[in-house]
């Protein structure tokens, strides 16, 4: 009988319990190979709708579909066995009604096997969050800058500079906490506001362009690895520059193909070995 013990996947309860403790590490993943590389280093793998921009070349996340999120969620689940996998709900899949949100979120959970879903919105989505949580769907909330509402917000800009806007973001964070979300992403929010709301609510805050005082941090992997270069948000730190490495590798491959130096005999089947002298 095998004595091998299967690693325990991080749960939403584990993440919730980290409030005020060891910072929570979150990165996005969209594919099986990348999930395998990141899985042991992070607490949460977020299958973000940012995939629309970094993988599909979209200008915003608004064109991402539920089927796209499910397919990439499946891929990430196949590549991980440790991290808590959270899948974004795309624009239009949850705003219409609580019932529509439940049907679509349940489909994501069933078809991917993920641990939770994430949706954008504060006070206006609190009833929906409570409806989902009461029916067994863990929810990661998202306040501050909401990319799915970029047009209504007048573009990508830091949130909370004016006192009224700052108060609204703090009220949003309290509302999603009271509705039962197990954590909340705080995006593109001025540092003092993000710091304040982190102390005010009882669930972990995951910052992106927010505050080091947040209970965790998330980045889009393609940004931090230097693979997505259309633009670089202020809050991104590049931990690697893989783009130029890939560019150079492709150039070398192309040159060798044109020079007929690749493939060499060692890359081919059935090539007679030279006789030994």
Secondary structure, DSSP 8 states (H G I E B T S, - for coil): -----------HHHHHTTTTSS-EEEEE--SHHHHHHHGGG-SEEEE-TTHHHHTT--SSSTT--HHHHHHHHHHHHHT-SSSEEEEE--TTSSSS-HHHHHHHHHHHHHHH--SEEE--BSGGGHHHHHHHHHTT--EEEEEES-GGGTTTTTSS--B--SHHHHHHHHHHHHHHHHHT-SEEEEESB-HHHHHHHHHH-SSEEEEESS-TTSSEEEE-HHHHTT---S---TT---S--HHHHHHHHHHHHHHHHHTT-SS-GGGSSS-------
